[in-house]
Structures are given as structure tokens and as C-alpha cells.
Amino acid sequence: MTTPPDGLPVYRVLTGPDDAAFCHRVSEALAMGYRLHEGPAVTFDGERVIVAQAVVWAPTAG
């Protein structure tokens, strides 16, 4: 597959609280063929840790 499935963009930024649901979203993107782009950005909103992780479409050849 040369383009992301379901009309998803080539570049995405996933954001959310640093919890299991966020980790599952990143893991799902990786399983689809996205790759991490640089490291995550992390901040604290006064109550919880918020994470942003960029991913780019880069499926492996095969």
C-alpha cells in the first residue's frame, strides 16, 4: 500500500493524556505502517501529563 488507509494523511500528530489509550493509538498507527517522527513532546496541564507524537506514513517494502 503506497498511501495511508481510510484517507488518512501522510503526516499525523497524535495528542492526548499520557495513558493507555494514547499508547494504543500510537501503537495502532505503527501497526498500520506509520513510523515515529522524532520524539514526543510532553507538557503538564496542571492536572495530567499531555503527550504529542508525530507519525509519518512509511510502510516497509515487501
ABEGO torsion letter per residue (X at the ends): XABBBGGBBABBBBBEBBBAAAAAAAAAAAAAGBBBBEBBBBBBAGABBBBBBBBBBBBBBX
